[in-house]
Amino acid sequence: MKKSLLALAVLGAFTGVASAQSSVTLYGTLDMNGRYVKADGQDRRMSMGTNGIASSQLGFRGIEDLGGGLKAGFILLADLAPIDAGNVGAKFFGRRATVSLLGGFGEVRLGRDYRPDFWNQTIFDAFGTNGLGSSLNVRQMYGGTRMDNSIGYFLPSNLGGFYGQAMVGASEGGTSLDRAGQLISGRVGFAAGPFDIALAAAQQRLDLIAGAPDQKTYNIGGSWNFGFAKLMGYFDRETRSDNSQRETMGSISAVIPFGQSEVHVGYDRSKFRPAVGAETSVDQIKATYQYNLSKRTALYTTASRLANKDATTLTLPGAAGATTAGGDSTGIEFGIRHFF
């Protein structure tokens, strides 16, 4: 259960300015599992894993009503690594750290945040880009998830089903994959009833990779809820601006609920054309059985098989190392997820 805390804003050095009351919420997710993974050319490996069907995280969310329909808010979201030392990732609030101004105009958001072009890949994947079933397991080119030093804008939510966002981000020297270079990204979509579809595009400067040209991203994703099942999928294309490299990636998946249970099934594929050499491809088939003990707690098991073609050596999370060229990787995990 989310715990609501009341915090008073502290008066600063400016006299005559009244402090306003704001609502702050502590929330999070813990997801841990036992995992077995085999990769061709490597020893079998049994290990503890995390983020099987959801991302383990600790969050703080606050909102202040400024009056006149205007609000200020923040979200600080830490990436938890509970299976070993119980610590957080390399960046304490590495999942998200943003401050926002909200009103009838929409939302202006500053800080470290998810890229607009990433959302289609995770929202329209029944496995939520988590664990052994993540569609990103087949990705071969660089692909961004978050952006440091970003300024974003979100359309208001009262546009008759239309939604959208835009982001610009500064590279500040290209020091990590989350600030590989200057970013311009945007996403627009329409959702009504059981139907949802969205388009996204981005251009990322790759200062982090010496001499690399810009990378352009285009993707489209959608879903349809039939009641007895929800079908979803996306298509993504990554291209270097000089056309030296190109990757196409697609995913189709479904969620089938019955009683307290859910079955998730899916298929992912990527095809990569390098600057030199032959094209390579990777396929993945995956399935999850999830039993919801309550709205907050679930037991699950996920099985996946990743098949490399040609010279690719990708593997599933938790493997002892890369596969032999053209080899396969298989895995299964059993876990528990709890929201609080």
BAMAR-347875 format. One record per residue (C-alpha): residue number from 1; x, y, z. Coordinates in nm, 4 decimals, padded with zeros to 6 digits, m for minus. Layout:
BEGIN
+-----+----------+----------+----------+
!   i !       px !       py !       pz !
+-----+----------+----------+----------+
! NUM !        X !        Y !        Z !
...
+-----+----------+----------+----------+
//
This chain:
BEGIN
+-----+----------+----------+----------+
!   i !       px !       py !       pz !
+-----+----------+----------+----------+
!   1 !  00.0000 !  00.0000 !  00.0000 !
!   2 !  00.1301 !  00.3425 ! m00.0846 !
!   3 !  00.2104 !  00.5486 !  00.2208 !
!   4 !  00.1054 !  00.9129 !  00.2012 !
!   5 !  00.3148 !  01.1623 !  00.3927 !
!   6 !  00.2379 !  01.5310 !  00.4468 !
!   7 !  00.5270 !  01.7743 !  00.4191 !
!   8 !  00.5257 !  02.1531 !  00.4779 !
!   9 !  00.7342 !  02.3653 !  00.2432 !
!  10 !  00.9966 !  02.5519 !  00.4476 !
!  11 !  00.9932 !  02.9314 !  00.4468 !
!  12 !  01.3026 !  03.0702 !  00.2815 !
!  13 !  01.4760 !  03.3970 !  00.3366 !
!  14 !  01.1912 !  03.5864 !  00.1687 !
!  15 !  00.9479 !  03.7172 !  00.4279 !
!  16 !  00.5792 !  03.7398 !  00.3529 !
!  17 !  00.5787 !  03.4272 !  00.1304 !
!  18 !  00.3400 !  03.1640 !  00.2678 !
!  19 !  00.4456 !  02.8015 !  00.2496 !
!  20 !  00.2035 !  02.5654 !  00.0802 !
!  21 !  00.1201 !  02.2129 !  00.1801 !
!  22 !  00.2226 !  01.9378 ! m00.0587 !
!  23 !  00.1533 !  01.5663 ! m00.0803 !
!  24 !  00.4488 !  01.3247 ! m00.0960 !
!  25 !  00.4103 !  00.9516 ! m00.1678 !
!  26 !  00.6593 !  00.6705 ! m00.1083 !
!  27 !  00.6117 !  00.3706 ! m00.3391 !
!  28 !  00.8039 !  00.0953 ! m00.5113 !
!  29 !  00.8388 ! m00.2551 ! m00.6503 !
!  30 !  01.0392 ! m00.5614 ! m00.5498 !
!  31 !  01.0784 ! m00.8375 ! m00.8086 !
!  32 !  01.3179 ! m01.1279 ! m00.7433 !
!  33 !  01.3554 ! m01.4728 ! m00.8950 !
!  34 !  01.5619 ! m01.7867 ! m00.9256 !
!  35 !  01.7003 ! m01.8217 ! m01.2766 !
!  36 !  01.8529 ! m02.0965 ! m01.4914 !
!  37 !  02.0146 ! m01.9985 ! m01.8222 !
!  38 !  02.2115 ! m02.1999 ! m02.0786 !
!  39 !  02.4072 ! m02.0510 ! m02.3689 !
!  40 !  02.5781 ! m02.2581 ! m02.6368 !
!  41 !  02.9506 ! m02.2659 ! m02.5684 !
!  42 !  02.9050 ! m02.1701 ! m02.2008 !
!  43 !  02.8408 ! m02.3612 ! m01.8794 !
!  44 !  02.4877 ! m02.3767 ! m01.7468 !
!  45 !  02.4286 ! m02.1130 ! m01.4838 !
!  46 !  02.1864 ! m02.0923 ! m01.1928 !
!  47 !  02.1556 ! m01.7554 ! m01.0227 !
!  48 !  01.9301 ! m01.5110 ! m00.8461 !
!  49 !  01.7802 ! m01.2487 ! m01.0733 !
!  50 !  01.5657 ! m00.9394 ! m01.0475 !
!  51 !  01.3246 ! m00.7464 ! m01.2732 !
!  52 !  01.1574 ! m01.0625 ! m01.4048 !
!  53 !  00.8160 ! m00.9106 ! m01.4867 !
!  54 !  00.8600 ! m00.5636 ! m01.3341 !
!  55 !  01.1464 ! m00.3305 ! m01.2473 !
!  56 !  01.2590 ! m00.3295 ! m00.8828 !
!  57 !  01.2520 !  00.0330 ! m00.7751 !
!  58 !  01.1981 !  00.2782 ! m00.4912 !
!  59 !  01.0138 !  00.5995 ! m00.5679 !
!  60 !  00.9222 !  00.9335 ! m00.4140 !
!  61 !  00.6491 !  01.1382 ! m00.5782 !
!  62 !  00.5297 !  01.4817 ! m00.4724 !
!  63 !  00.2740 !  01.7332 ! m00.5935 !
!  64 !  00.1946 !  02.0891 ! m00.4835 !
!  65 ! m00.1179 !  02.2810 ! m00.5832 !
!  66 ! m00.0093 !  02.6337 ! m00.6722 !
!  67 ! m00.3613 !  02.7572 ! m00.7417 !
!  68 ! m00.5279 !  02.8654 ! m01.0619 !
!  69 ! m00.4975 !  02.5150 ! m01.2074 !
!  70 ! m00.1187 !  02.5233 ! m01.1805 !
!  71 !  00.0777 !  02.2485 ! m01.0018 !
!  72 !  00.4406 !  02.1634 ! m00.9355 !
!  73 !  00.5621 !  01.8078 ! m00.8921 !
!  74 !  00.8617 !  01.5792 ! m00.8772 !
!  75 !  00.9493 !  01.2102 ! m00.9109 !
!  76 !  01.2670 !  01.0469 ! m00.7817 !
!  77 !  01.2947 !  00.6806 ! m00.8802 !
!  78 !  01.5858 !  00.4606 ! m00.7684 !
!  79 !  01.6902 !  00.1372 ! m00.9397 !
!  80 !  01.6987 ! m00.1310 ! m00.6677 !
!  81 !  01.9373 ! m00.4283 ! m00.6774 !
!  82 !  01.7972 ! m00.6326 ! m00.3873 !
!  83 !  01.9431 ! m00.9776 ! m00.4602 !
!  84 !  02.2993 ! m00.9153 ! m00.3406 !
!  85 !  02.3907 ! m00.6177 ! m00.1241 !
!  86 !  02.0457 ! m00.4626 ! m00.1401 !
!  87 !  02.1895 ! m00.1464 ! m00.2888 !
!  88 !  02.0929 !  00.0778 ! m00.5801 !
!  89 !  02.2347 !  00.1261 ! m00.9258 !
!  90 !  02.5347 !  00.3362 ! m01.0243 !
!  91 !  02.3097 !  00.6436 ! m01.0211 !
!  92 !  02.1033 !  00.6590 ! m00.7018 !
!  93 !  01.7893 !  00.7906 ! m00.8723 !
!  94 !  01.8894 !  00.6281 ! m01.1999 !
!  95 !  01.5432 !  00.5344 ! m01.3199 !
!  96 !  01.4041 !  00.8853 ! m01.3102 !
!  97 !  01.4748 !  01.2212 ! m01.1468 !
!  98 !  01.2450 !  01.4973 ! m01.2713 !
!  99 !  01.0692 !  01.8154 ! m01.1631 !
! 100 !  00.7571 !  01.9375 ! m01.3447 !
! 101 !  00.5198 !  02.2272 ! m01.3888 !
! 102 !  00.1667 !  02.1157 ! m01.4801 !
! 103 ! m00.1478 !  02.2966 ! m01.5894 !
! 104 ! m00.4074 !  02.3294 ! m01.8617 !
! 105 ! m00.1234 !  02.3718 ! m02.1095 !
! 106 !  00.0105 !  02.0232 ! m02.0329 !
! 107 !  00.3358 !  01.9461 ! m01.8526 !
! 108 !  00.6901 !  02.0785 ! m01.8765 !
! 109 !  00.9345 !  01.8284 ! m01.7269 !
! 110 !  01.3086 !  01.8662 ! m01.6589 !
! 111 !  01.5692 !  01.6113 ! m01.5541 !
! 112 !  01.6609 !  01.2493 ! m01.6184 !
! 113 !  01.3686 !  01.0765 ! m01.7872 !
! 114 !  01.2618 !  00.8039 ! m02.0297 !
! 115 !  01.3043 !  00.8855 ! m02.3976 !
! 116 !  00.9769 !  00.9247 ! m02.5949 !
! 117 !  01.0926 !  00.6754 ! m02.8605 !
! 118 !  01.1512 !  00.4090 ! m02.5908 !
! 119 !  00.7887 !  00.4051 ! m02.4754 !
! 120 !  00.6544 !  00.2150 ! m02.7776 !
! 121 !  00.9062 ! m00.0617 ! m02.7137 !
! 122 !  00.8031 ! m00.1177 ! m02.3530 !
! 123 !  00.4302 ! m00.0284 ! m02.3497 !
! 124 !  00.3523 ! m00.2474 ! m02.6514 !
! 125 !  00.5543 ! m00.5455 ! m02.5250 !
! 126 !  00.3463 ! m00.7795 ! m02.3053 !
! 127 !  00.6673 ! m00.8505 ! m02.1104 !
! 128 !  00.7351 ! m00.4823 ! m02.0424 !
! 129 !  01.0987 ! m00.5110 ! m02.1612 !
! 130 !  01.1772 ! m00.7034 ! m01.8406 !
! 131 !  01.3568 ! m01.0284 ! m01.7654 !
! 132 !  01.3994 ! m01.3291 ! m01.9897 !
! 133 !  01.1017 ! m01.2173 ! m02.1995 !
! 134 !  01.2174 ! m00.8654 ! m02.2842 !
! 135 !  01.1949 ! m00.7864 ! m02.6543 !
! 136 !  01.5179 ! m00.5875 ! m02.6159 !
! 137 !  01.7065 ! m00.9169 ! m02.5712 !
! 138 !  01.7293 ! m00.9329 ! m02.9529 !
! 139 !  01.8496 ! m00.5737 ! m03.0032 !
! 140 !  02.1838 ! m00.5544 ! m03.1878 !
! 141 !  02.2467 ! m00.1790 ! m03.2336 !
! 142 !  02.2740 !  00.0933 ! m02.9712 !
! 143 !  01.9344 !  00.1860 ! m02.8322 !
! 144 !  01.8616 !  00.4486 ! m02.5693 !
! 145 !  01.6182 !  00.4115 ! m02.2799 !
! 146 !  01.6687 !  00.7284 ! m02.0725 !
! 147 !  01.8209 !  01.0694 ! m02.1281 !
! 148 !  02.0087 !  01.2846 ! m01.8788 !
! 149 !  01.9883 !  01.6634 ! m01.8978 !
! 150 !  01.6507 !  01.6603 ! m02.0725 !
! 151 !  01.3661 !  01.9069 ! m02.1158 !
! 152 !  01.0329 !  01.7520 ! m02.2065 !
! 153 !  00.6821 !  01.8662 ! m02.2901 !
! 154 !  00.3610 !  01.6580 ! m02.2626 !
! 155 !  00.0288 !  01.7480 ! m02.4224 !
! 156 ! m00.2697 !  01.7908 ! m02.1863 !
! 157 ! m00.4802 !  01.4800 ! m02.1244 !
! 158 ! m00.8135 !  01.6259 ! m02.2438 !
! 159 ! m00.7601 !  01.6070 ! m02.6197 !
! 160 ! m01.0172 !  01.3395 ! m02.6998 !
! 161 ! m00.7776 !  01.0461 ! m02.6915 !
! 162 ! m00.4816 !  01.2158 ! m02.8587 !
! 163 ! m00.1569 !  01.2295 ! m02.6608 !
! 164 !  00.2019 !  01.3263 ! m02.7266 !
! 165 !  00.5349 !  01.4374 ! m02.5909 !
! 166 !  00.8633 !  01.5875 ! m02.7076 !
! 167 !  01.2127 !  01.5878 ! m02.5575 !
! 168 !  01.5447 !  01.7572 ! m02.6166 !
! 169 !  01.8561 !  01.6523 ! m02.4286 !
! 170 !  02.2090 !  01.7917 ! m02.3992 !
! 171 !  02.5055 !  01.5563 ! m02.4306 !
! 172 !  02.7465 !  01.7434 ! m02.2003 !
! 173 !  03.0397 !  01.5573 ! m02.3492 !
! 174 !  02.8832 !  01.2194 ! m02.4202 !
! 175 !  02.9989 !  01.0501 ! m02.1001 !
! 176 !  02.7552 !  00.7554 ! m02.0765 !
! 177 !  02.4858 !  00.5683 ! m02.2699 !
! 178 !  02.2298 !  00.7978 ! m02.1060 !
! 179 !  02.4007 !  01.1037 ! m02.2522 !
! 180 !  02.5580 !  00.9582 ! m02.5641 !
! 181 !  02.5018 !  01.2858 ! m02.7419 !
! 182 !  02.2437 !  01.5531 ! m02.8123 !
! 183 !  01.8931 !  01.4057 ! m02.8474 !
! 184 !  01.5733 !  01.5221 ! m03.0172 !
! 185 !  01.2800 !  01.2848 ! m02.9735 !
! 186 !  00.9013 !  01.2890 ! m02.9956 !
! 187 !  00.5961 !  01.0643 ! m02.9743 !
! 188 !  00.2281 !  01.1066 ! m03.0698 !
! 189 ! m00.0588 !  00.8643 ! m03.0280 !
! 190 ! m00.4304 !  00.8030 ! m03.0057 !
! 191 ! m00.6133 !  00.5823 ! m02.7559 !
! 192 ! m00.9874 !  00.5172 ! m02.7448 !
! 193 ! m01.1682 !  00.2240 ! m02.5865 !
! 194 ! m00.9754 ! m00.0959 ! m02.6553 !
! 195 ! m00.7495 !  00.0646 ! m02.9182 !
! 196 ! m00.4125 !  00.2373 ! m02.8766 !
! 197 ! m00.1548 !  00.3346 ! m03.1399 !
! 198 !  00.1526 !  00.5588 ! m03.1293 !
! 199 !  00.4349 !  00.6793 ! m03.3539 !
! 200 !  00.7762 !  00.7944 ! m03.2322 !
! 201 !  01.0988 !  00.9284 ! m03.3820 !
! 202 !  01.4366 !  01.0416 ! m03.2537 !
! 203 !  01.7746 !  01.1650 ! m03.3674 !
! 204 !  02.0655 !  01.0914 ! m03.1343 !
! 205 !  02.4131 !  01.2336 ! m03.1750 !
! 206 !  02.6680 !  00.9691 ! m03.0697 !
! 207 !  02.9507 !  01.1716 ! m02.9164 !
! 208 !  03.0252 !  00.8723 ! m02.6935 !
! 209 !  03.1336 !  00.6643 ! m02.9947 !
! 210 !  03.4279 !  00.8321 ! m03.1659 !
! 211 !  03.3554 !  00.9120 ! m03.5284 !
! 212 !  03.0047 !  00.7624 ! m03.5235 !
! 213 !  02.7370 !  00.9407 ! m03.7292 !
! 214 !  02.3997 !  01.0320 ! m03.5801 !
! 215 !  02.1507 !  00.7525 ! m03.5192 !
! 216 !  01.7897 !  00.7928 ! m03.6259 !
! 217 !  01.5037 !  00.5987 ! m03.4688 !
! 218 !  01.1533 !  00.5444 ! m03.6046 !
! 219 !  00.8972 !  00.3151 ! m03.4460 !
! 220 !  00.5272 !  00.2440 ! m03.4349 !
! 221 !  00.3391 !  00.0411 ! m03.1761 !
! 222 ! m00.0163 ! m00.0492 ! m03.0988 !
! 223 ! m00.2524 ! m00.2673 ! m02.8990 !
! 224 ! m00.6114 ! m00.3913 ! m02.9082 !
! 225 ! m00.7909 ! m00.5298 ! m02.6052 !
! 226 ! m01.0411 ! m00.7955 ! m02.7142 !
! 227 ! m01.1471 ! m00.8650 ! m02.3557 !
! 228 ! m01.0449 ! m01.2303 ! m02.3553 !
! 229 ! m00.6948 ! m01.1250 ! m02.4707 !
! 230 ! m00.4908 ! m00.8121 ! m02.5354 !
! 231 ! m00.2801 ! m00.8180 ! m02.8515 !
! 232 !  00.0103 ! m00.5773 ! m02.8941 !
! 233 !  00.3238 ! m00.5214 ! m03.0960 !
! 234 !  00.5706 ! m00.2727 ! m03.2372 !
! 235 !  00.8119 ! m00.2214 ! m03.5267 !
! 236 !  01.1358 ! m00.0284 ! m03.4758 !
! 237 !  01.4014 !  00.0877 ! m03.7226 !
! 238 !  01.7444 !  00.2212 ! m03.6300 !
! 239 !  01.9630 !  00.3820 ! m03.8977 !
! 240 !  02.2957 !  00.5611 ! m03.8905 !
! 241 !  02.2708 !  00.8926 ! m04.0730 !
! 242 !  02.5349 !  00.7885 ! m04.3286 !
! 243 !  02.3361 !  00.4659 ! m04.3910 !
! 244 !  02.6368 !  00.2568 ! m04.2843 !
! 245 !  02.4347 !  00.0497 ! m04.0349 !
! 246 !  02.0701 ! m00.0394 ! m04.0061 !
! 247 !  01.8575 ! m00.2551 ! m03.7770 !
! 248 !  01.4917 ! m00.3496 ! m03.8021 !
! 249 !  01.3287 ! m00.4991 ! m03.4945 !
! 250 !  00.9766 ! m00.6254 ! m03.4434 !
! 251 !  00.7752 ! m00.7712 ! m03.1578 !
! 252 !  00.4296 ! m00.9251 ! m03.1286 !
! 253 !  00.2835 ! m01.0437 ! m02.7996 !
! 254 ! m00.0375 ! m01.1024 ! m02.6105 !
! 255 ! m00.1766 ! m01.1139 ! m02.2572 !
! 256 ! m00.4491 ! m01.3713 ! m02.1886 !
! 257 ! m00.6153 ! m01.3273 ! m01.8459 !
! 258 ! m00.8316 ! m01.5911 ! m01.6782 !
! 259 ! m00.9361 ! m01.5803 ! m01.3149 !
! 260 ! m00.6389 ! m01.4749 ! m01.1043 !
! 261 ! m00.3988 ! m01.5927 ! m01.3741 !
! 262 ! m00.2381 ! m01.4393 ! m01.6804 !
! 263 ! m00.0495 ! m01.5978 ! m01.9687 !
! 264 !  00.1897 ! m01.3788 ! m02.1672 !
! 265 !  00.3251 ! m01.5081 ! m02.4995 !
! 266 !  00.5396 ! m01.3389 ! m02.7624 !
! 267 !  00.7834 ! m01.3465 ! m03.0508 !
! 268 !  01.0647 ! m01.0980 ! m03.1257 !
! 269 !  01.3025 ! m01.0640 ! m03.4179 !
! 270 !  01.5823 ! m00.8279 ! m03.5211 !
! 271 !  01.7839 ! m00.8010 ! m03.8408 !
! 272 !  02.1061 ! m00.6011 ! m03.8551 !
! 273 !  02.3017 ! m00.4784 ! m04.1548 !
! 274 !  02.6558 ! m00.3804 ! m04.0468 !
! 275 !  02.8904 ! m00.1379 ! m04.2193 !
! 276 !  03.1086 ! m00.4342 ! m04.3222 !
! 277 !  03.0044 ! m00.7976 ! m04.3570 !
! 278 !  02.6837 ! m00.9943 ! m04.3946 !
! 279 !  02.3480 ! m00.9252 ! m04.2341 !
! 280 !  02.2706 ! m01.0993 ! m03.9055 !
! 281 !  01.9419 ! m01.1819 ! m03.7332 !
! 282 !  01.8153 ! m01.2966 ! m03.3935 !
! 283 !  01.4808 ! m01.4531 ! m03.2948 !
! 284 !  01.3182 ! m01.5028 ! m02.9559 !
! 285 !  01.0105 ! m01.6938 ! m02.8419 !
! 286 !  00.8865 ! m01.6451 ! m02.4849 !
! 287 !  00.6054 ! m01.7237 ! m02.2430 !
! 288 !  00.5113 ! m01.6230 ! m01.8871 !
! 289 !  00.2567 ! m01.7687 ! m01.6481 !
! 290 !  00.1599 ! m01.5211 ! m01.3756 !
! 291 ! m00.0644 ! m01.5931 ! m01.0772 !
! 292 ! m00.1944 ! m01.2842 ! m00.8984 !
! 293 ! m00.2229 ! m01.3530 ! m00.5265 !
! 294 ! m00.3576 ! m00.9982 ! m00.4845 !
! 295 ! m00.3484 ! m00.6656 ! m00.6659 !
! 296 !  00.0018 ! m00.6112 ! m00.5302 !
! 297 !  00.1612 ! m00.9561 ! m00.5201 !
! 298 !  00.2146 ! m01.2103 ! m00.7980 !
! 299 !  00.4016 ! m01.5353 ! m00.8539 !
! 300 !  00.5414 ! m01.5992 ! m01.2023 !
! 301 !  00.7511 ! m01.8210 ! m01.4223 !
! 302 !  00.9009 ! m01.7180 ! m01.7567 !
! 303 !  01.0669 ! m01.9361 ! m02.0201 !
! 304 !  01.2480 ! m01.8057 ! m02.3271 !
! 305 !  01.4581 ! m01.9294 ! m02.6170 !
! 306 !  01.6820 ! m01.6927 ! m02.8111 !
! 307 !  01.8211 ! m01.8145 ! m03.1442 !
! 308 !  02.1177 ! m01.6400 ! m03.3071 !
! 309 !  02.1659 ! m01.6603 ! m03.6798 !
! 310 !  02.4890 ! m01.6208 ! m03.8749 !
! 311 !  02.7598 ! m01.4532 ! m03.6610 !
! 312 !  02.5487 ! m01.3125 ! m03.3771 !
! 313 !  02.6359 ! m01.4132 ! m03.0184 !
! 314 !  02.3556 ! m01.2605 ! m02.8084 !
! 315 !  02.2297 ! m01.4379 ! m02.4982 !
! 316 !  01.9588 ! m01.4125 ! m02.2348 !
! 317 !  02.0156 ! m01.2201 ! m01.9091 !
! 318 !  02.1987 ! m01.4239 ! m01.6472 !
! 319 !  02.4073 ! m01.6377 ! m01.8858 !
! 320 !  02.7710 ! m01.7113 ! m01.8043 !
! 321 !  02.8810 ! m01.5399 ! m02.1258 !
! 322 !  02.8078 ! m01.4905 ! m02.4949 !
! 323 !  02.7000 ! m01.7854 ! m02.7081 !
! 324 !  02.9092 ! m01.9296 ! m02.9842 !
! 325 !  02.8411 ! m01.7627 ! m03.3196 !
! 326 !  02.4965 ! m01.8645 ! m03.4364 !
! 327 !  02.4247 ! m02.0457 ! m03.1100 !
! 328 !  02.1126 ! m02.0574 ! m02.8940 !
! 329 !  02.0362 ! m01.9427 ! m02.5419 !
! 330 !  01.7537 ! m02.0835 ! m02.3294 !
! 331 !  01.6352 ! m01.9922 ! m01.9827 !
! 332 !  01.3648 ! m02.0219 ! m01.7200 !
! 333 !  01.2971 ! m01.8223 ! m01.4054 !
! 334 !  01.0581 ! m01.8494 ! m01.1078 !
! 335 !  00.9875 ! m01.5391 ! m00.9048 !
! 336 !  00.7686 ! m01.3136 ! m00.6960 !
! 337 !  00.6747 ! m00.9494 ! m00.7573 !
! 338 !  00.5346 ! m00.7156 ! m00.4941 !
! 339 !  00.4158 ! m00.3557 ! m00.5243 !
! 340 !  00.4171 ! m00.1299 ! m00.2181 !
+-----+----------+----------+----------+
//
